[in-house]
Amino acid sequence: MRLGINGLVGSVFTGTVAGLALVSLVWTPYEPLAIRLRDKLQPPSALHWLGTDEFGRDVLARIMAGAATSLTVSLLTVAFAATLGTALGLAAGYLRGATDRVLMVLSDALLAFPGILLALGLVVVIGANKYGIILALGLAYAPSVLRVARAAVLSVREREYVEASRVVGNSEWRTVWRHVLPNCLAPILVLATSMVGWVLLSESALSFLGLGVPPPAPTWGNMLSASRAFIERAPWLGIAPGLCIAFSLLGINLLGDALRDRFDPRMEVGRWARARRCWNCATCV
């Protein structure tokens, strides 16, 4: 599948971050939690490529461990939100009636709040830990998946093959599982890819505010928060996690845009229109 230059760049950035996270599971240059006060606030050098923090911990090792933590939280959150939102979207779009109205009212009520504010409130209630963040962010972003899944189901449920499945005697849920759901996965996949970036940013923001994965476990957000007190004396403490967040978001967004261009029929129509214009005229305008 060709994704173009955006997809290539996004895949490289995203793959690099994922590679760091995977490598950190088996190896880091230093123990991320080991305290060495004699080495505190050391600038980048041959021994510590990204320097050390206020407790003498190696910043590169913590960046690698933080990548694993942040990506794990993001991927589990997106999996939870996508599963819940898709299931509710299938029920709303296929059953219609009172089920559709109730689910859409609940969805609209949740979407009235910005995702990060809703997650912030839920984390306060559930608790600031890894699984509390996954549950809070998953509930905050599930309504977006619900609306996309419902729209796709409303289009697919009227197709001829769905009617044929009913005619041959298949149950409603077998029809949904075998014929409706597979034909609704493309927009959900595109949304889920972009949602990884949204969740990563939200998780970093919660960690920055002290409501993320509790220290001493490293995440990019709490590393960025801890660097505020040393921004003039040790700027590398904030530069490293900040760049990791920026490059991760850039890579995920580029990959999501490439997948949208690949799977969205409207984008395909736009490409054919541009091709016809180039063929019919001497100069593209």
N, C-alpha and C positions, 0 to 999 in steps of 0.2 A: 504494500500500500504506500503510495507516494504522498508525502505530507508537505513538500515544498521546503523552502529555506527556513520559514518560521518553525515548522515542525522539526527540522534538523537541529536548529539552534536550541529550541526548547528541549528536545530529547537529550542533547549533550549536557545542558545545565542540570536538568532533572536527573539524568543518569549519574552525573558527578556527585550530586548530593546523596542520591540513593546509595552509590558506591561507598561514600564516606560512612553512611549509617551502617551498611553491612560489614565493612571492615572493622568498625568500632566494636562489633559484637565479639570479635575474636582477637583483636589487637589494637592497642593505642600506644603511642610513644612513651607515655607515662600513665600512672594510675590517675584517673580524672579526679578522684576524691582525696588523694594523698596530699597532706599539708606539709610544706617545707618552708617555715618562716624565714630561714636564712636566704631563700631565693625569691622572696616576695617582690612584686613589681619590677621584675627584670625585663628589660626591653627585648624585642626580637633578636635572636642570635642563632649561632650554629647549634647550640644545645636545645634552645626553646625557640622554634621557628616563629611562633606568634607571641612570644613573651610569656610572662607568668602574671597571675592575679595577686590580690592583696594577701592571700594565704600561701603563696608560693606554688599554686597549682598550675600545671601546664595548660595554656589557653588552647593549643591545638588539640590536646587530648579531650578537653571539655567541649570544644566545638564538635568533634567527632561523636562523642557520647550524646551531646545535645541534639545532633542530627537524628540519631536513632530514636531518642525520646520524642522529639517534635514530629517526625514522620510517622512513628507508631500511633501517636495520638491522632494525627490528622487522618491517616488511612482508616483507622478503626472508627473514627467519628463519621467519615464519609460513607463507610460501609453500613453503619447503623442508620444514618439519615437516608441513604439511598434505599435500603431495604424497607424501612418503615414508610417512607414517602411513596415508594412504588406500590407497596401493598395497599395503602390507603387510596392512592390515585386510581388503581385498578378497580377498587370497590366503588369509588365515587363515579368514575366514568362509565363503568359497565352496568352497574345496578341502577344508577340515576335515582330519581324520586327523592324520598326523604333522606336516604343515606347520603346522596350527593349534597343536598342542602345543608345537612348538619356538618358534614366534613368541610365544606367550603366556608361555612360561618366560622368554624374553629380555625381554619387556615387563615382566613382574613384577619381574625383577631390576633393571631400570633405574628402575622406579617406586618401588623400595625406598629410593632416594636422593631427597631433596628436589631439585627442578629446579635451584635456584640452586647447590647444592653440587656436583651433577653437572656443571653448566656450568663452575663454577669449576675443577674438576679437569681438564676437557677443555681449557679455555683455557690452563692451565699447560702442557699437553702440546702443543697445536696452535700456540699463540702468540697474543699479545695484539695483534690487528689486526682490522680490520673483518670480513674474510672468516673469520678464525678464530672470532670471536664468533658470526657467523651459523651456521657449522658446529656449534659447540659447543652453542649454544642450540637449534638445530634438532634435533640428536640428543637433547637433554634433553627436549624437549617432544613429539617424534614419538610416543612410546608412548601418550600421552593420546589422540592422534588415532587411533592404531591400535585402541584398545579401543572408541572410539565408532563407528568405521567397521565394525569386526567385528560389534558388536551390531546395527547397522542392516542389515548384509548377512545376518546370520542370520535376521532377520525377513523380508526381501524375497525371499530365495532360495526360500522355500516358496510364494510367490504363484503364482496361476494363469497369469499372463502369462509368467512365467519358464519354467514347464513347457511352455507353448505354444510358446515360442521354441525349446526343445529338440526338441519334436515335429516342427516344420517343417524341422528339419535344420540350424539355426544352430549354429556351433561354440560351445564353452564360453566362449571369450574374447569372441566377438561378443555373446553373451548378456549377459555381465558388462558390456561397454562400452555396449551399447544399452539394456539394461533394468534391470540391477541398480544400476550406478553412479548414473544420474540420479535414482533414487528414494532414494538414500542421502545426497544432498548437503545436505539441509536441516539435519540435526543437525551435520554437519561444518562448514557455514557459520556456524552459531551458535557453535560451539566456537572456530573460527578468529577470529571477531570478538572474543570474550573473550580469546583468547590474545594478541592484539596488546597488550593492557594488561599481561598477565603478562610478556611479552617486553620491553616498554618498561621495566617496573620492574626486571627482571633486568639488562638492559643498563645502566641507570642505576646499579644496585648494583655491577656489575663495573667501570664507569668510576670510581665513587666509590672503589673499592678500588685503583685504578691498573691494572686488568687489562682495561680497555675500549679504545676507539679511542685510540691514543696522542696526547698533546699534540704540537703546539699546536692540533690540530684540536678545535674546541669540541663538547662534548656536555653535556647537562644534568647528567649525573653527575659529570664531571670539573670542571665549573664549581662544583658544590656542594661537591666535595672541596676545591678551591682556596680556597673562601670561609671554611673553618674557621679559618685563621690570622688572619682579619680580622673575625670575627663581632661584636666589640664596636666596632671602629673603623669598619667599613663593612658594616653588616647587610644592605644592599641586594644585596650580592653573593650571599648565600644565599637571600634571599627570592624573587628573580625566578625562578631555575631550580626552586626548591622548589614555587612556585605553578604553574609550567608542568607539572611532573610530576603534581601533584595534580589539576589541571583536566583534563589529558589522560586520566589514569586514570579520573576520574569520568565524563567524556564517553564513553569507550570502554565502561565497565561499564554505564552507562545504555543505550547503544545495544545492547549485547549482551543485556541483560535484555529490551529491547523486541523484539528479534528472536526470543528464546526464547519470549516470550509469543505472538508471531505464528505461529511454526512448530511449537511443541511441542503435539501433540494433547492431552496431559494438561492443559495450561493452558486449552485450548479447552473441555474437559469441565468444568473448574472454573468457567469463565465461564457456561456453560449452567446449571450447578447453581445458581449464585447468582441467575441470571435467573429460574429456576423458583421459587426460594424467595421472591424479591421479588414474583412474580406471585401466589403462592398464599397469602401471608400479608399482614397489614396492616403489620407492623413487621419490618424486617430485624434478625436477631439473629446 
